[in-house]
């Protein structure tokens, strides 16, 4: 089993990189764990309190559960992956069964901030992108997918996303084995990374 961690700032193109890698690997050989599934349940909060949730701080993630699930997969067990909604800021009662595969990709902005998780990763990737490009993607995503207004997105970015990126996420570049600039548009880097994974699987 090969465990790959793909980190990078919000809006950097991590999801695109993951999709492009999966497309290049044998069918049904990859299981994906998104950090976003492990946000702490804040469904009990008021709408005003939910606006002030800092999704970009490491404490917002239940890393203990994520690491337990990763260990279970490594031992051949099926896990029940949580379902988290940014709209309600809560976890659903339902879960998604996830079976072990030859390749496990753990994806999220904060995955390299957790020492215990870093130790479990065989390959650490940091997806890099220009701050302006990331901001444009964040604006589009948060309005379309998370029900935020344009004003709320900018306020949230200024208050949480940017300072947390500079404090916690950008420094984790030093833990990366591979840095992919230009995010998901860097086809050469994705091709090299995919080829290396294929070589590892065939060993």
C-alpha positions in Angstrom: 0.0 0.0 0.0 1.2 3.5 -0.9 0.0 6.5 1.1 0.2 9.9 -0.6 -0.5 13.2 1.1 -1.5 16.1 -1.2 -1.6 19.5 0.6 -1.6 23.1 -0.5 -3.5 26.4 0.1 -7.2 26.8 -0.3 -8.0 27.1 -4.0 -4.5 25.9 -5.1 -5.9 23.2 -7.3 -5.4 20.1 -5.0 -8.6 18.5 -6.1 -7.7 18.8 -9.8 -4.3 17.3 -9.1 -5.9 14.4 -7.3 -8.4 13.8 -10.2 -5.6 13.9 -12.7 -3.5 11.4 -10.8 -6.4 9.0 -10.4 -7.2 9.2 -14.1 -3.6 8.0 -14.8 -3.6 5.0 -12.4 -5.2 1.6 -12.8 -9.0 1.5 -12.2 -10.1 0.9 -8.6 -6.5 1.2 -7.3 -7.1 4.4 -5.4 -9.0 5.3 -2.2 -9.3 9.0 -1.4 -9.6 10.5 2.1 -10.4 14.2 2.1 -9.4 16.2 5.2 -12.7 18.1 4.8 -14.7 15.1 5.9 -13.0 15.3 9.3 -14.0 18.9 10.2 -15.4 19.0 13.7 -19.2 18.9 14.0 -20.4 22.5 14.7 -24.1 21.9 13.9 -25.1 23.1 17.3 -23.8 26.7 16.7 -26.0 29.7 15.8 -25.8 31.0 12.2 -23.8 34.0 13.5 -21.3 31.7 15.3 -20.9 29.6 12.2 -19.8 32.6 10.2 -16.8 32.9 12.5 -15.6 29.2 12.3 -11.9 29.2 11.4 -11.8 26.3 8.9 -8.1 27.0 8.2 -6.7 26.3 11.7 -5.4 22.8 12.5 -7.6 22.6 15.5 -10.7 22.5 13.3 -9.8 19.0 12.1 -10.3 15.8 14.1 -6.9 14.4 13.2 -7.2 11.6 15.7 -10.1 10.1 13.9 -8.5 10.7 10.5 -5.3 8.9 11.6 -7.4 6.0 13.1 -9.2 5.6 9.8 -5.9 5.6 7.9 -4.5 2.9 10.2 -7.6 0.8 9.7 -7.3 1.0 5.9 -3.7 0.0 6.2 -4.8 -3.1 8.2 -7.3 -4.0 5.4 -10.4 -2.8 7.2 -13.3 -0.8 5.7 -13.9 2.5 7.3 -17.0 4.7 7.6 -15.9 8.1 6.2 -17.8 11.1 7.7 -19.9 13.4 5.5 -19.4 17.1 6.4 -21.5 20.0 5.1 -20.1 23.5 4.8 -23.6 24.8 4.6 -24.8 23.4 7.9 -21.3 23.2 9.4 -22.3 19.7 10.7 -21.6 16.1 10.0 -24.4 14.0 8.5 -25.7 11.0 10.4 -24.9 8.9 7.4 -21.3 7.9 6.5 -19.6 6.5 3.3 -18.0 3.1 3.4 -14.4 3.3 2.1 -12.5 0.1 1.4 -8.7 -0.2 1.3 -6.9 0.1 -2.0 -3.3 -0.2 -3.3 -3.0 3.7 -3.2 -4.5 5.9 -0.6 -4.5 9.6 -1.2 -5.1 12.0 1.7 -6.0 15.4 0.5 -6.4 18.7 2.4 -5.0 22.1 3.2 -3.8 21.1 6.7 -2.7 17.5 6.4 1.1 18.4 6.6 0.5 20.4 9.8 -0.1 17.2 11.8 3.1 15.3 12.8 1.3 12.0 13.4 -0.3 12.2 9.9 3.0 13.2 8.3 4.6 10.1 9.6 2.0 7.9 7.9 2.6 9.4 4.5 5.0 7.7 2.1 4.9 10.6 -0.4 4.2 14.3 0.6 3.0 16.6 -2.1 2.4 20.4 -1.8 0.4 22.0 -4.6 1.4 25.6 -5.0 -0.4 28.5 -6.8 -0.3 32.2 -7.0 -2.3 33.9 -4.2 -4.5 35.9 -6.7 -5.4 32.6 -8.5 -6.3 31.0 -5.3 -8.5 33.9 -4.2 -10.4 33.8 -7.4 -11.1 30.1 -7.1 -12.1 30.6 -3.4 -14.6 33.3 -4.3 -16.2 31.2 -7.1 -16.3 28.0 -4.9 -17.6 29.6 -1.7 -20.4 31.4 -3.6 -21.4 28.5 -5.8 -20.9 25.6 -3.3 -21.1 27.0 0.2 -23.8 29.5 -0.1 -21.7 32.5 1.0 -22.2 36.1 -0.3 -19.3 37.9 -2.1 -18.9 40.1 0.9 -18.8 37.2 3.3 -16.1 35.4 1.2 -13.8 38.4 1.2 -14.3 39.0 5.0 -13.6 35.3 5.7 -10.6 35.4 3.5 -9.1 38.5 5.1 -9.9 37.3 8.7 -9.1 33.6 8.5 -7.9 32.2 5.1 -4.9 34.5 4.4 -3.4 34.7 7.9 -3.9 31.0 8.5 -2.3 30.2 5.2 0.8 32.2 6.1 1.0 30.9 9.6 0.2 27.2 9.2 -0.1 26.1 5.5 2.7 27.8 3.6 5.4 26.7 6.1 4.5 23.0 5.5 6.2 23.2 2.1 9.3 22.2 3.9 7.8 18.8 4.6 7.0 18.2 1.0 8.9 15.6 -1.1 7.4 17.2 -4.3 6.1 20.7 -4.9 3.7 21.1 -7.8 3.6 24.8 -9.0 0.6 26.1 -11.0 -1.7 23.6 -9.3 -3.8 21.3 -11.5 -2.6 22.9 -14.7 0.9 21.5 -14.3 0.5 18.5 -16.5 4.2 17.6 -16.6 4.5 17.5 -12.8 1.3 15.4 -12.6 2.6 13.0 -15.2 5.9 12.6 -13.4 4.2 12.0 -10.1 1.7 9.5 -11.6 4.6 7.6 -13.3 6.5 7.3 -10.0 3.4 6.0 -8.3 2.9 3.4 -11.1 6.6 2.3 -10.6 6.1 1.9 -6.9 3.0 -0.2 -7.4 4.8 -2.5 -9.7 7.7 -3.2 -7.4 
